[in-house]
Amino acid sequence: MKLSKLVMSLLSSSSLGLLSLSIFAQETPAATYPPEAIAVFMQECQTKFAAQAPPVFSDRGDRYCTCLINRLQEKMSYEQFQQITPDNEPPEVKAATNECIGALF
């Protein structure tokens, strides 16, 4: 499933820890992704977060994943979101990941 690869890319490429903060390269209008896509993203993101986060932070997966999907909707159209793969990760993804991890810790 393509969305699974997206979640894996979002969580594993930055390994949830040693991240440098970066600034979004460009602003785009906020988008709304289909509820089904958000639900799948949230479930897969939380599962991956729980598997990678230190045990003392495992309860923060919902906050992290909510932050991440919100940032992606602010910066990317749904069509752009669907194109994300581990090999094709735009700078907006890394910036959103950094921002959300920074907000948690």
All heavy atoms as an XYZ file, in Angstrom:
809
protein
N       0.848     -1.176      0.000
C       0.000      0.000      0.000
C       0.892      1.238      0.000
O       1.824      1.338      0.777
C      -0.907     -0.024      1.230
C      -1.667      1.256      1.427
S      -2.727      1.160      2.872
C      -4.286      1.309      2.060
N       0.637      2.173     -0.847
C       1.448      3.358     -1.001
C       1.485      4.191      0.277
O       2.509      4.735      0.640
C       0.909      4.189     -2.158
C       1.879      5.220     -2.660
C       1.340      5.852     -3.912
C       2.470      6.437     -4.715
N       2.069      6.971     -5.968
N       0.362      4.279      0.984
C       0.305      5.060      2.210
C       1.221      4.468      3.270
O       1.844      5.194      4.029
C      -1.132      5.140      2.710
C      -1.431      6.237      3.715
C      -0.933      7.589      3.234
C      -2.921      6.304      3.957
N       1.358      3.157      3.300
C       2.268      2.512      4.247
C       3.701      2.949      3.981
O       4.466      3.214      4.904
C       2.182      0.999      4.130
O       0.925      0.546      4.500
N       4.060      3.016      2.722
C       5.398      3.473      2.367
C       5.594      4.920      2.778
O       6.663      5.306      3.222
C       5.638      3.310      0.873
C       5.752      1.864      0.446
C       5.987      1.754     -1.039
C       6.015      0.295     -1.475
N       6.175      0.159     -2.901
N       4.553      5.735      2.660
C       4.626      7.132      3.072
C       4.893      7.224      4.560
O       5.791      7.930      4.992
C       3.323      7.861      2.733
C       3.132      9.227      3.393
C       4.193     10.193      2.925
C       1.758      9.760      3.091
N       4.126      6.495      5.346
C       4.306      6.534      6.792
C       5.704      6.054      7.156
O       6.389      6.660      7.973
C       3.224      5.705      7.510
C       3.519      5.592      8.985
C       1.854      6.332      7.293
N       6.149      4.985      6.522
C       7.483      4.473      6.788
C       8.528      5.534      6.452
O       9.465      5.761      7.208
C       7.750      3.210      5.982
C       9.123      2.620      6.254
S       9.458      1.151      5.292
C       8.260      0.044      6.006
N       8.343      6.209      5.348
C       9.268      7.248      4.938
C       9.290      8.391      5.942
O      10.341      8.876      6.333
C       8.876      7.779      3.558
O       9.626      8.911      3.234
N       8.116      8.804      6.376
C       8.026      9.926      7.308
C       8.682      9.618      8.637
O       9.306     10.473      9.241
C       6.563     10.309      7.542
C       5.823     10.856      6.341
C       4.349     11.071      6.690
C       6.440     12.137      5.840
N       8.545      8.415      9.087
C       9.068      8.067     10.399
C      10.493      7.555     10.363
O      11.276      7.862     11.237
C       8.155      7.043     11.070
C       6.780      7.579     11.423
C       5.917      6.459     11.967
C       6.866      8.715     12.408
N      10.849      6.770      9.378
C      12.166      6.154      9.404
C      13.250      7.024      8.796
O      14.392      6.944      9.212
C      12.126      4.803      8.719
O      11.838      4.940      7.359
N      12.924      7.892      7.872
C      13.970      8.679      7.238
C      14.626      9.629      8.212
O      15.797      9.918      8.122
C      13.421      9.448      6.043
O      12.528     10.452      6.478
N      13.879     10.071      9.200
C      14.429     10.981     10.184
C      14.682     10.283     11.511
O      15.164     10.890     12.447
C      13.467     12.151     10.391
O      13.297     12.835      9.187
N      14.343      9.037     11.624
C      14.532      8.157     12.774
C      14.089      8.749     14.100
O      14.617      8.415     15.142
C      15.971      7.666     12.840
O      16.858      8.705     13.164
N      13.131      9.619     14.082
C      12.460     10.139     15.273
C      13.373     10.721     16.333
O      12.982     10.860     17.464
C      11.613      9.049     15.920
C      10.406      8.636     15.147
C       9.690      7.514     15.895
C       9.457      9.781     14.952
N      14.574     11.078     16.014
C      15.401     11.554     17.110
C      16.347     12.641     16.722
O      16.157     13.787     17.098
N      17.340     12.286     15.998
C      18.400     13.226     15.687
C      18.032     14.017     14.447
O      18.387     13.684     13.343
C      19.711     12.454     15.476
C      20.094     11.547     16.640
C      21.282     10.692     16.261
C      20.379     12.359     17.882
N      17.320     15.092     14.677
C      16.803     15.875     13.558
C      17.314     17.300     13.640
O      17.462     17.863     14.710
C      15.270     15.897     13.610
C      14.614     14.526     13.565
C      13.129     14.673     13.851
C      14.817     13.892     12.227
N      17.535     17.897     12.497
C      17.867     19.306     12.485
C      16.630     20.073     12.051
O      15.890     19.628     11.194
C      19.016     19.572     11.505
O      18.615     19.207     10.214
N      16.404     21.193     12.696
C      15.231     21.984     12.333
C      15.467     22.659     10.997
O      16.542     23.143     10.706
C      14.950     23.031     13.417
C      14.587     22.441     14.777
C      14.401     23.566     15.794
C      13.324     21.621     14.688
N      14.443     22.694     10.183
C      14.544     23.390      8.910
C      13.271     24.190      8.692
O      12.286     24.010      9.374
C      14.764     22.388      7.770
O      13.691     21.502      7.723
N      13.318     25.070      7.730
C      12.188     25.947      7.432
C      11.526     25.486      6.150
O      12.191     25.070      5.212
C      12.681     27.401      7.281
C      13.325     27.842      8.592
C      11.562     28.332      6.889
C      14.030     29.166      8.500
N      10.190     25.559      6.111
C       9.479     25.191      4.885
C       9.944     26.085      3.746
O      10.048     27.292      3.880
C       7.965     25.375      5.069
C       7.357     24.346      5.967
C       6.916     24.681      7.225
C       7.231     23.044      5.537
C       6.362     23.738      8.061
C       6.673     22.089      6.351
C       6.241     22.437      7.622
N      10.210     25.457      2.625
C      10.733     26.172      1.475
C       9.708     27.111      0.852
O      10.052     28.187      0.408
C      11.241     25.190      0.430
N       8.459     26.689      0.821
C       7.464     27.541      0.201
C       6.105     27.298      0.826
O       5.844     26.250      1.364
C       7.405     27.307     -1.304
C       7.201     25.860     -1.699
C       7.243     25.693     -3.188
O       6.466     26.324     -3.885
N       8.124     24.855     -3.667
N       5.266     28.299      0.774
C       3.923     28.222      1.330
C       2.935     27.819      0.236
O       3.031     28.278     -0.884
C       3.499     29.590      1.881
C       4.374     30.099      3.007
C       4.161     29.345      4.300
O       3.023     28.953      4.564
O       5.145     29.140      5.023
N       2.020     26.956      0.576
C       0.937     26.610     -0.332
C      -0.351     26.647      0.465
O      -0.335     26.534      1.686
C       1.125     25.199     -0.939
O       1.209     24.258      0.121
C       2.358     25.110     -1.804
N      -1.479     26.802     -0.185
C      -2.739     26.870      0.551
C      -3.038     25.569      1.295
O      -2.632     24.499      0.867
C      -3.795     27.122     -0.526
C      -3.097     27.115     -1.827
C      -1.630     26.922     -1.605
N      -3.727     25.706      2.416
C      -4.103     24.527      3.201
C      -5.027     23.629      2.379
O      -5.863     24.101      1.626
C      -4.791     24.948      4.490
N      -4.843     22.339      2.514
C      -5.648     21.355      1.799
C      -6.387     20.500      2.818
O      -6.017     20.458      3.975
C      -4.746     20.481      0.933
N      -7.390     19.833      2.376
C      -8.081     18.867      3.216
C      -8.000     17.522      2.520
O      -8.456     17.382      1.393
C      -9.553     19.274      3.424
O      -9.588     20.560      4.012
C     -10.256     18.293      4.337
N      -7.404     16.567      3.190
C      -7.281     15.233      2.640
C      -8.544     14.444      2.964
O      -9.224     14.719      3.949
C      -6.065     14.528      3.220
C      -4.725     15.199      2.959
C      -3.598     14.770      3.609
C      -4.591     16.259      2.064
C      -2.361     15.352      3.391
C      -3.366     16.854      1.834
C      -2.245     16.396      2.504
O      -1.030     16.978      2.278
N      -8.860     13.440      2.163
C     -10.044     12.615      2.438
C      -9.946     11.976      3.832
O      -8.869     11.533      4.237
C     -10.000     11.548      1.347
C      -9.161     12.131      0.266
C      -8.167     13.022      0.945
N     -11.052     11.921      4.556
C     -11.034     11.334      5.905
C     -10.476      9.916      5.944
O      -9.786      9.547      6.898
C     -12.506     11.351      6.323
C     -13.141     12.396      5.472
C     -12.366     12.431      4.191
N     -10.742      9.130      4.908
C     -10.239      7.754      4.874
C      -8.715      7.739      4.826
O      -8.070      6.918      5.476
C     -10.793      6.989      3.667
C     -12.307      6.946      3.577
C     -12.924      8.217      2.970
O     -12.261      8.951      2.204
O     -14.093      8.475      3.296
N      -8.134      8.630      4.037
C      -6.678      8.703      3.928
C      -6.067      9.153      5.250
O      -5.027      8.638      5.666
C      -6.280      9.653      2.800
N      -6.714     10.095      5.909
C      -6.224     10.563      7.204
C      -6.289      9.435      8.234
O      -5.346      9.228      9.009
C      -7.006     11.806      7.676
C      -6.714     12.974      6.738
C      -6.656     12.158      9.124
C      -7.569     14.194      6.976
N      -7.379      8.687      8.249
C      -7.533      7.590      9.210
C      -6.448      6.531      9.022
O      -5.844      6.063      9.991
C      -8.922      6.974      9.088
N      -6.180      6.167      7.780
C      -5.140      5.173      7.496
C      -3.779      5.728      7.896
O      -2.980      5.041      8.544
C      -5.152      4.762      6.008
C      -3.929      3.930      5.653
C      -6.425      4.010      5.683
N      -3.513      6.973      7.525
C      -2.246      7.600      7.880
C      -2.058      7.605      9.393
O      -0.995      7.228      9.899
C      -2.187      9.036      7.343
C      -0.951      9.763      7.792
C       0.216      9.679      7.066
C      -0.957     10.539      8.950
C       1.374     10.338      7.500
C       0.180     11.192      9.380
C       1.346     11.087      8.650
N      -3.085      8.015     10.132
C      -2.982      8.114     11.582
C      -2.695      6.750     12.208
O      -1.829      6.633     13.073
C      -4.253      8.713     12.174
C      -4.437     10.188     11.870
S      -3.177     11.230     12.631
C      -3.574     11.012     14.366
N      -3.391      5.729     11.787
C      -3.183      4.403     12.365
C      -1.767      3.900     12.087
O      -1.079      3.425     12.985
C      -4.207      3.411     11.840
C      -4.023      2.050     12.480
C      -5.205      1.136     12.241
O      -6.214      1.527     11.692
N      -5.068     -0.091     12.658
N      -1.340      4.008     10.851
C      -0.012      3.522     10.485
C       1.082      4.370     11.136
O       2.095      3.839     11.587
C       0.137      3.492      8.974
C      -0.745      2.435      8.343
C      -0.650      2.387      6.833
O       0.070      3.211      6.229
O      -1.308      1.511      6.253
N       0.870      5.665     11.195
C       1.836      6.561     11.817
C       1.982      6.248     13.303
O       3.095      6.157     13.824
C       1.388      8.013     11.601
S       2.462      9.244     12.379
N       0.884      6.069     14.005
C       0.932      5.784     15.437
C       1.601      4.435     15.716
O       2.367      4.303     16.675
C      -0.467      5.828     16.032
C      -1.013      7.237     16.097
C      -2.477      7.281     16.502
O      -3.126      6.269     16.709
N      -3.008      8.493     16.607
N       1.325      3.458     14.890
C       1.956      2.148     15.049
C       3.464      2.267     14.873
O       4.245      1.740     15.672
C       1.363      1.138     14.044
O      -0.038      1.007     14.301
C       2.047     -0.206     14.142
N       3.865      2.960     13.839
C       5.294      3.136     13.561
C       5.962      3.968     14.655
O       7.070      3.665     15.097
C       5.462      3.807     12.189
C       6.856      3.803     11.682
C       7.246      2.441     11.190
C       8.557      2.533     10.447
N       9.064      1.236     10.095
N       5.277      5.004     15.119
C       5.816      5.846     16.186
C       6.053      5.007     17.435
O       7.118      5.070     18.048
C       4.863      7.001     16.505
C       5.393      7.951     17.532
C       6.105      9.083     17.147
C       5.187      7.735     18.889
C       6.602      9.967     18.092
C       5.673      8.608     19.847
C       6.391      9.728     19.444
N       5.074      4.210     17.829
C       5.183      3.377     19.031
C       6.350      2.397     18.915
O       7.024      2.111     19.897
C       3.879      2.634     19.276
N       6.603      1.909     17.707
C       7.691      0.955     17.498
C       9.063      1.626     17.551
O      10.052      0.987     17.905
C       7.512      0.248     16.159
N       9.135      2.908     17.205
C      10.432      3.587     17.120
C      10.739      4.499     18.300
O      11.901      4.741     18.597
C      10.507      4.414     15.836
C      10.581      3.580     14.602
C      10.809      4.417     13.351
O      10.928      5.629     13.404
N      10.863      3.765     12.221
N       9.721      5.020     18.945
C       9.943      5.976     20.024
C      10.434      5.266     21.280
O      10.065      4.122     21.534
C       8.645      6.722     20.325
N      11.246      5.950     22.075
C      11.616      5.374     23.371
C      10.342      5.120     24.187
O       9.371      5.878     24.070
C      12.469      6.471     24.014
C      12.942      7.317     22.869
C      11.869      7.237     21.831
N      10.324      4.076     24.995
C       9.109      3.718     25.741
C       8.478      4.872     26.528
O       7.262      4.968     26.592
C       9.578      2.601     26.673
C      10.742      2.001     25.971
C      11.407      3.130     25.242
N       9.287      5.756     27.082
C       8.714      6.852     27.870
C       7.959      7.864     27.015
O       7.207      8.673     27.536
C       9.790      7.582     28.717
C      10.386      6.648     29.744
C      10.869      8.176     27.830
N       8.150      7.814     25.708
C       7.468      8.734     24.802
C       6.403      8.062     23.948
O       5.789      8.700     23.102
C       8.470      9.430     23.881
C       9.481     10.265     24.607
C      10.830      9.979     24.520
C       9.089     11.335     25.400
C      11.774     10.743     25.188
C      10.012     12.103     26.076
C      11.363     11.804     25.972
N       6.185      6.777     24.139
C       5.263      6.053     23.261
C       3.836      6.588     23.308
O       3.088      6.428     22.349
C       5.278      4.566     23.590
O       4.826      4.357     24.910
N       3.463      7.275     24.380
C       2.112      7.832     24.481
C       1.940      9.116     23.669
O       0.852      9.667     23.616
C       1.753      8.094     25.944
C       2.639      9.136     26.591
O       3.822      9.287     26.181
O       2.161      9.816     27.518
N       2.978      9.584     23.040
C       2.916     10.831     22.275
C       2.646     10.619     20.791
O       2.636     11.563     20.013
C       4.209     11.616     22.449
C       4.447     12.004     23.893
C       5.703     12.785     24.062
N       5.976     12.960     25.483
C       6.893     13.769     25.949
N       7.650     14.476     25.138
N       7.084     13.873     27.247
N       2.421      9.392     20.384
C       2.200      9.091     18.976
C       1.014      9.820     18.379
O       1.083     10.324     17.252
N      -0.089      9.888     19.111
C      -1.270     10.574     18.585
C      -0.972     12.051     18.342
O      -1.324     12.584     17.285
C      -2.447     10.422     19.551
C      -3.712     11.037     18.975
O      -4.147     10.575     17.903
O      -4.249     11.997     19.576
N      -0.305     12.687     19.281
C       0.040     14.110     19.104
C       0.989     14.310     17.931
O       0.828     15.234     17.129
C       0.666     14.667     20.384
C      -0.353     14.913     21.459
C       0.194     15.508     22.737
N       1.316     16.410     22.580
C       2.326     16.488     23.448
N       2.366     15.741     24.516
N       3.311     17.343     23.237
N       1.996     13.443     17.837
C       2.954     13.553     16.741
C       2.267     13.381     15.391
O       2.436     14.187     14.478
C       4.078     12.526     16.899
C       4.925     12.406     15.660
C       5.859     13.389     15.343
C       4.777     11.341     14.777
C       6.621     13.299     14.191
C       5.529     11.241     13.632
C       6.446     12.229     13.341
O       7.194     12.152     12.193
N       1.484     12.324     15.267
C       0.852     12.013     13.985
C      -0.188     13.062     13.598
O      -0.311     13.409     12.420
C       0.249     10.615     14.022
S       1.512      9.328     14.230
N      -0.919     13.578     14.580
C      -1.878     14.655     14.306
C      -1.145     15.892     13.823
O      -1.545     16.523     12.841
C      -2.708     14.964     15.563
O      -3.452     13.801     15.919
C      -3.660     16.127     15.326
N      -0.067     16.226     14.502
C       0.743     17.373     14.066
C       1.238     17.166     12.646
O       1.131     18.055     11.806
C       1.928     17.556     15.026
S       3.088     18.843     14.537
N       1.765     15.979     12.374
C       2.348     15.708     11.065
C       1.317     15.808      9.945
O       1.548     16.483      8.939
C       3.009     14.334     11.068
C       3.818     13.967      9.842
C       4.902     15.002      9.549
C       4.440     12.591     10.032
N       0.163     15.189     10.112
C      -0.836     15.251      9.041
C      -1.358     16.675      8.875
O      -1.611     17.125      7.756
C      -1.982     14.219      9.249
C      -2.796     14.043      7.955
C      -2.882     14.594     10.393
C      -2.066     13.416      6.814
N      -1.474     17.411      9.966
C      -1.911     18.806      9.858
C      -0.894     19.645      9.095
O      -1.266     20.457      8.235
C      -2.170     19.405     11.244
C      -3.429     18.867     11.874
O      -4.315     18.346     11.205
N      -3.512     18.989     13.184
N       0.382     19.470      9.387
C       1.425     20.237      8.685
C       1.464     19.875      7.202
O       1.623     20.747      6.355
C       2.799     19.997      9.301
C       2.983     20.453     10.713
C       2.751     21.967     10.878
N       2.564     22.293     12.270
C       1.380     22.305     12.916
N       0.271     21.998     12.275
N       1.302     22.623     14.180
N       1.319     18.599      6.910
C       1.340     18.196      5.500
C       0.149     18.783      4.752
O       0.292     19.233      3.603
C       1.363     16.669      5.383
C       2.639     16.006      5.900
C       2.508     14.491      5.850
C       3.857     16.480      5.131
N      -1.007     18.814      5.386
C      -2.184     19.404      4.733
C      -1.996     20.899      4.507
O      -2.518     21.454      3.541
C      -3.438     19.156      5.577
C      -3.900     17.719      5.528
C      -5.169     17.489      6.301
O      -6.244     17.439      5.707
N      -5.048     17.350      7.617
N      -1.258     21.551      5.387
C      -0.998     22.985      5.222
C      -0.041     23.262      4.071
O      -0.128     24.303      3.429
C      -0.377     23.563      6.507
C      -1.317     23.624      7.673
C      -0.610     23.976      8.975
O       0.623     24.239      8.956
O      -1.279     23.981     10.012
N       0.871     22.337      3.818
C       1.954     22.599      2.871
C       1.847     21.873      1.541
O       2.538     22.230      0.593
C       3.300     22.228      3.511
C       3.577     22.960      4.786
C       3.677     24.442      4.539
C       3.885     25.193      5.836
N       3.831     26.628      5.654
N       1.005     20.835      1.476
C       0.966     20.022      0.268
C      -0.470     19.716     -0.134
O      -1.312     19.483      0.724
C       1.664     18.677      0.511
C       3.067     18.769      1.013
S       3.746     17.132      1.358
C       4.195     16.690     -0.314
N      -0.698     19.674     -1.423
C      -2.005     19.223     -1.903
C      -2.106     17.719     -1.659
O      -1.103     17.036     -1.442
C      -2.149     19.503     -3.399
O      -1.295     18.651     -4.138
N      -3.311     17.199     -1.720
C      -3.496     15.753     -1.551
C      -2.771     14.998     -2.659
O      -2.199     13.939     -2.418
C      -4.986     15.402     -1.509
C      -5.226     13.938     -1.288
C      -4.780     13.305     -0.131
C      -5.882     13.168     -2.244
C      -4.981     11.945      0.077
C      -6.097     11.806     -2.036
C      -5.645     11.203     -0.881
O      -5.844      9.859     -0.682
N      -2.769     15.543     -3.845
C      -2.073     14.896     -4.961
C      -0.575     14.802     -4.674
O       0.056     13.783     -4.956
C      -2.324     15.653     -6.271
C      -3.751     15.537     -6.764
C      -4.756     16.406     -5.989
O      -4.372     17.445     -5.388
O      -5.937     16.020     -5.953
N       0.006     15.860     -4.130
C       1.427     15.828     -3.765
C       1.668     14.808     -2.651
O       2.654     14.070     -2.680
C       1.896     17.208     -3.313
C       1.936     18.236     -4.415
C       2.153     19.632     -3.870
O       1.474     20.065     -2.942
N       3.114     20.337     -4.451
N       0.781     14.788     -1.679
C       0.866     13.851     -0.567
C       0.874     12.410     -1.071
O       1.650     11.581     -0.592
C      -0.324     14.106      0.365
C      -0.499     13.127      1.483
C       0.285     13.201      2.629
C      -1.476     12.139      1.418
C       0.105     12.303      3.678
C      -1.670     11.244      2.458
C      -0.870     11.322      3.595
N       0.050     12.108     -2.036
C      -0.032     10.756     -2.586
C       1.242     10.341     -3.318
O       1.505      9.155     -3.466
C      -1.210     10.647     -3.557
C      -2.552     10.699     -2.872
C      -3.678     10.638     -3.886
O      -3.817     11.514     -4.730
N      -4.461      9.576     -3.812
N       2.021     11.301     -3.765
C       3.237     10.998     -4.520
C       4.452     10.724     -3.638
O       5.496     10.314     -4.138
C       3.558     12.153     -5.483
C       2.486     12.417     -6.512
C       2.190     11.199     -7.361
O       3.092     10.543     -7.862
N       0.909     10.876     -7.512
N       4.326     10.940     -2.345
C       5.463     10.753     -1.447
C       5.802      9.270     -1.341
O       4.943      8.434     -1.107
C       5.155     11.318     -0.046
C       4.886     12.812     -0.119
C       6.326     11.030      0.905
C       4.362     13.387      1.177
N       7.069      8.969     -1.512
C       7.600      7.625     -1.328
C       8.918      7.767     -0.564
O       9.468      8.868     -0.481
C       7.861      6.921     -2.675
O       8.908      7.625     -3.351
C       6.618      6.855     -3.533
N       9.445      6.677     -0.034
C      10.750      6.778      0.639
C      11.845      7.344     -0.273
O      12.770      7.997      0.198
C      11.055      5.341      1.040
C       9.715      4.699      1.174
C       8.863      5.346      0.105
N      11.730      7.108     -1.566
C      12.729      7.608     -2.512
C      12.402      8.988     -3.073
O      13.210      9.575     -3.777
C      12.866      6.640     -3.685
C      13.354      5.277     -3.235
O      14.139      5.217     -2.261
O      12.942      4.271     -3.843
N      11.201      9.482     -2.776
C      10.750     10.763     -3.315
C      10.120     11.582     -2.191
O       8.914     11.740     -2.134
C       9.743     10.537     -4.444
C       9.232     11.837     -5.030
O       9.896     12.855     -4.975
N       8.033     11.802     -5.576
N      10.955     12.048     -1.283
C      10.468     12.787     -0.125
C      10.791     14.271     -0.301
O      11.942     14.675     -0.226
C      11.128     12.241      1.136
C      10.612     12.866      2.394
C      11.253     12.247      3.606
O      10.845     11.149      3.994
O      12.176     12.884      4.153
N       9.780     15.105     -0.528
C      10.030     16.534     -0.707
C      10.466     17.192      0.602
O      10.223     16.657      1.693
C       8.680     17.081     -1.176
C       7.675     16.078     -0.753
C       8.378     14.759     -0.666
N      11.103     18.347      0.526
C      11.592     19.024      1.737
C      10.482     19.358      2.727
O      10.727     19.430      3.928
C      12.268     20.294      1.221
C      12.014     20.360     -0.227
C      11.426     19.073     -0.695
N       9.269     19.524      2.258
C       8.153     19.823      3.157
C       7.921     18.699      4.168
O       7.510     18.949      5.306
C       6.857     20.063      2.367
C       6.864     21.299      1.509
C       7.428     21.074      0.109
O       7.943     19.990     -0.192
O       7.338     22.019     -0.703
N       8.198     17.484      3.758
C       7.990     16.331      4.640
C       8.995     16.361      5.788
O       8.644     16.198      6.952
C       8.074     15.006      3.858
C       8.038     13.813      4.795
C       6.947     14.929      2.840
N      10.245     16.547      5.457
C      11.282     16.595      6.498
C      11.033     17.779      7.427
O      11.175     17.655      8.649
C      12.665     16.666      5.892
C      13.742     16.593      6.947
C      15.075     16.240      6.372
C      16.045     16.070      7.515
N      16.801     14.874      7.435
N      10.653     18.909      6.878
C      10.373     20.085      7.701
C       9.208     19.823      8.646
O       9.264     20.181      9.834
C      10.089     21.292      6.809
N       8.162     19.192      8.151
C       6.994     18.871      8.994
C       7.391     17.881     10.083
O       6.994     18.019     11.243
C       5.852     18.314      8.141
N       8.174     16.870      9.731
C       8.635     15.895     10.702
C       9.453     16.571     11.794
O       9.242     16.343     12.987
C       9.486     14.809      9.999
O       8.683     14.176      9.006
C      10.003     13.775     10.981
N      10.375     17.406     11.406
C      11.211     18.136     12.379
C      10.367     19.006     13.298
O      10.586     19.035     14.506
C      12.247     18.995     11.654
C      13.294     18.178     10.950
O      13.487     17.001     11.229
N      13.967     18.801     10.003
N       9.428     19.720     12.727
C       8.577     20.614     13.494
C       7.758     19.836     14.527
O       7.665     20.230     15.698
C       7.647     21.382     12.561
C       6.768     22.378     13.274
C       5.862     23.140     12.320
O       6.211     23.277     11.126
O       4.804     23.575     12.766
N       7.198     18.741     14.118
C       6.337     17.961     15.027
C       7.143     17.256     16.110
O       6.707     17.196     17.259
C       5.493     16.981     14.226
S       4.291     17.832     13.154
N       8.295     16.736     15.772
C       9.138     16.114     16.790
C       9.627     17.178     17.769
O       9.627     16.971     18.978
C      10.295     15.347     16.149
C       9.738     14.084     15.500
C      11.358     14.990     17.193
C      10.747     13.264     14.748
N       9.986     18.334     17.241
C      10.397     19.433     18.119
C       9.310     19.864     19.077
O       9.582     20.227     20.226
N       8.074     19.793     18.647
C       6.957     20.182     19.494
C       6.692     19.154     20.596
O       6.114     19.486     21.626
C       5.686     20.370     18.651
N       7.103     17.918     20.397
C       6.862     16.855     21.369
C       7.919     16.781     22.465
O       7.625     16.372     23.580
C       6.829     15.486     20.687
C       5.637     15.172     19.819
C       5.790     13.784     19.229
C       4.345     15.273     20.588
N       9.152     17.139     22.122
C      10.245     16.902     23.058
C      10.850     18.160     23.581
O      10.896     19.157     23.217
C      11.324     16.040     22.398
C      10.788     14.715     21.946
C      10.534     14.467     20.600
C      10.499     13.724     22.856
C      10.034     13.231     20.181
C       9.999     12.489     22.447
C       9.777     12.247     21.109
